[in-house]
Amino acid sequence: MNSLRHFYFLRSAVAFTWVALVLLISHLAAPALVAAVLLLLYPAWDALANVLDARRSGGLSANPGQRLNAVISIATTAALAIALGVGGNAGGIFVFAAWALLSGLLQLYVGIRRRKMGGQVFMMISGAQSALAGVVMALQAFGKTPTIAQLAPYAAFGGLYFLLAALRLTFKRPTYEAYERGSA
C-alpha cells in the first residue's frame, strides 16, 4: 500500500472539492454563514491532515513541523471564528492569510526534511507559494470587500501540488519505505 501517495491524492481531492464548493456558493449568492463554515473547514482539515500524516511517519513527537502546523491550524480555526464574527470577511481573510503564511513555511520545512523520500519538490514549492500567497491575501484583506472566492486559487494550487506529488510517487519507484512502515 502506498500510504503517502494515497494521502496526497486525498489532500488533492479535498482541496479541489473545497474550491468547487466555494465557487458554487459564490455564484449562488449563498448565505454568509455557508461561506464562513467553508472558511473554517479549510484550516480545520489541514490540522487533521497534519495529524494523520504524522501518525504514518512516526507520530507528532517525531514530526515537529507537522505538530506545530496542526496546532497553528487548530488555533487558526478558532481565531477565524472570532475574526469573522468581529471583523466580517476582512477579518476572516486576514486571519486566513496569516495562517497561509505560517503553514506554508512549515510545509516548506517538512518538504525539505522529507526530500529523500521523493515527491517532495512539489511540497516545497507549495509551501513557498503558500507563504507568499499569505502575504498577498493579507494585503487584499484591507482592499475592497474581500470574499472567500479570493481564496479559491490558493486552495486550487495547493490541490494541484498535492496531485503532482501523488503522481510523482505513482510513476517513480518510491523511496519512502520508512513512511510506509510508519518510521520516517
C-alpha positions as CSV (number, residue, x, y, z in Angstrom):
1,M,0.0,0.0,0.0
2,N,1.3,3.4,-0.9
3,S,0.1,5.5,2.1
4,L,1.9,8.7,1.2
5,R,0.7,8.6,-2.4
6,H,-2.9,7.9,-1.3
7,F,-2.7,10.6,1.3
8,Y,-1.5,13.1,-1.3
9,F,-4.4,12.1,-3.6
10,L,-6.8,12.6,-0.6
11,R,-5.4,16.1,0.2
12,S,-5.7,17.0,-3.5
13,A,-9.3,15.8,-3.7
14,V,-10.3,17.7,-0.6
15,A,-8.7,20.9,-1.9
16,F,-10.4,20.6,-5.3
17,T,-13.8,19.8,-3.6
18,W,-13.4,22.9,-1.4
19,V,-12.6,25.1,-4.4
20,A,-15.7,23.7,-6.2
21,L,-17.9,24.4,-3.2
22,V,-16.5,28.0,-2.8
23,L,-17.1,28.7,-6.5
24,L,-20.6,27.2,-6.3
25,I,-21.6,29.3,-3.3
26,S,-20.1,32.5,-4.7
27,H,-22.3,32.1,-7.9
28,L,-25.4,31.2,-5.9
29,A,-25.2,34.1,-3.5
30,A,-25.3,31.7,-0.6
31,P,-25.7,33.0,2.9
32,A,-22.6,34.3,4.6
33,L,-22.8,31.5,7.1
34,V,-22.1,28.9,4.4
35,A,-19.0,30.8,3.3
36,A,-17.9,31.2,6.9
37,V,-18.3,27.4,7.5
38,L,-16.3,26.7,4.4
39,L,-13.6,29.1,5.5
40,L,-13.4,27.4,8.9
41,L,-13.3,24.0,7.4
42,Y,-10.1,24.7,5.4
43,P,-7.6,25.1,8.4
44,A,-9.6,22.5,10.4
45,W,-9.0,20.0,7.7
46,D,-5.3,21.0,7.5
47,A,-4.9,20.3,11.2
48,L,-6.5,16.8,10.8
49,A,-4.4,16.1,7.7
50,N,-1.2,17.0,9.5
51,V,-2.1,14.7,12.4
52,L,-3.0,11.8,10.0
53,D,0.2,12.3,8.0
54,A,2.4,12.5,11.2
55,R,0.8,9.3,12.6
56,R,2.0,7.4,9.5
57,S,5.6,8.7,9.8
58,G,6.5,8.3,13.5
59,G,3.9,10.4,15.2
60,L,3.6,14.1,16.1
61,S,6.6,13.9,18.5
62,A,8.9,12.7,15.7
63,N,7.5,15.4,13.3
64,P,7.8,18.8,15.0
65,G,6.9,20.7,11.8
66,Q,3.6,18.9,11.4
67,R,2.9,19.1,15.1
68,L,3.3,22.8,15.1
69,N,1.3,23.1,11.8
70,A,-1.5,21.1,13.4
71,V,-1.6,23.3,16.5
72,I,-1.4,26.5,14.4
73,S,-4.3,25.2,12.1
74,I,-6.4,24.5,15.2
75,A,-5.7,27.9,16.6
76,T,-6.4,29.5,13.3
77,T,-9.8,27.8,13.1
78,A,-10.7,29.3,16.5
79,A,-9.3,32.7,15.5
80,L,-11.2,32.6,12.2
81,A,-14.5,32.1,14.0
82,I,-13.7,35.2,16.2
83,A,-12.4,37.3,13.3
84,L,-15.5,36.5,11.2
85,G,-17.8,37.5,14.0
86,V,-15.9,40.7,14.8
87,G,-14.4,41.8,11.5
88,G,-16.5,40.1,8.9
89,N,-14.9,38.9,5.7
90,A,-11.9,41.3,6.1
91,G,-11.1,39.9,9.5
92,G,-11.5,36.3,8.3
93,I,-9.4,36.8,5.2
94,F,-6.6,38.4,7.3
95,V,-6.5,35.6,9.7
96,F,-6.6,33.1,6.9
97,A,-3.7,35.0,5.2
98,A,-1.6,34.8,8.4
99,W,-2.3,31.1,8.6
100,A,-1.3,30.6,4.9
101,L,2.0,32.3,5.6
102,L,2.8,30.2,8.7
103,S,1.5,26.9,7.4
104,G,3.3,27.5,4.1
105,L,6.6,28.0,5.9
106,L,6.0,24.8,8.0
107,Q,5.1,22.9,4.8
108,L,8.3,24.0,3.2
109,Y,10.2,22.8,6.3
110,V,8.5,19.4,6.3
111,G,9.1,19.1,2.5
112,I,12.8,19.8,2.9
113,R,13.1,17.4,5.8
114,R,11.5,14.6,3.7
115,R,13.2,15.4,0.4
116,K,14.9,12.0,0.4
117,M,11.5,10.2,0.4
118,G,10.7,11.6,-3.1
119,G,7.8,13.6,-4.3
120,Q,8.6,16.5,-2.0
121,V,9.7,19.1,-4.5
122,F,6.1,20.0,-5.1
123,M,5.5,20.2,-1.3
124,M,8.4,22.6,-1.0
125,I,7.2,24.7,-3.9
126,S,3.7,24.7,-2.4
127,G,4.9,25.8,0.9
128,A,6.9,28.7,-0.5
129,Q,3.9,29.7,-2.7
130,S,1.6,29.4,0.3
131,A,3.8,31.8,2.3
132,L,3.9,34.3,-0.5
133,A,0.1,34.0,-1.0
134,G,-0.4,34.7,2.7
135,V,1.3,38.0,2.3
136,V,-0.7,38.9,-0.8
137,M,-4.0,37.8,0.9
138,A,-3.2,39.9,3.9
139,L,-2.8,42.9,1.7
140,Q,-6.1,42.1,-0.1
141,A,-7.9,41.9,3.2
142,F,-7.5,45.7,3.5
143,G,-8.8,46.4,0.0
144,K,-12.3,46.3,-1.4
145,T,-14.6,43.9,0.4
146,P,-12.9,40.6,0.3
147,T,-14.8,37.3,-0.4
148,I,-14.0,33.7,0.2
149,A,-13.8,33.3,-3.6
150,Q,-10.5,35.1,-3.5
151,L,-9.1,32.1,-1.7
152,A,-10.1,29.6,-4.4
153,P,-6.8,30.0,-6.4
154,Y,-4.8,29.4,-3.3
155,A,-6.6,26.2,-2.5
156,A,-6.6,25.1,-6.1
157,F,-2.8,25.5,-6.3
158,G,-2.5,23.5,-3.1
159,G,-4.6,20.8,-4.6
160,L,-2.5,20.8,-7.7
161,Y,0.7,20.4,-5.8
162,F,-0.6,17.5,-3.8
163,L,-1.8,15.9,-7.0
164,L,1.5,16.4,-8.7
165,A,3.3,14.9,-5.7
166,A,1.0,11.9,-5.7
167,L,1.5,11.4,-9.4
168,R,5.3,11.7,-9.0
169,L,5.2,9.0,-6.3
170,T,2.9,6.9,-8.6
171,F,5.2,6.9,-11.6
172,K,8.6,6.9,-9.9
173,R,9.9,4.0,-7.9
174,P,9.2,5.1,-4.3
175,T,12.0,5.7,-1.8
176,Y,9.6,6.2,1.1
177,E,9.5,2.7,2.6
178,A,10.2,4.3,6.0
179,Y,7.0,6.2,5.6
180,E,5.1,3.0,4.8
181,R,6.4,1.4,8.0
182,G,5.5,4.5,10.0
183,S,9.1,5.2,10.9
184,A,10.1,8.2,8.8
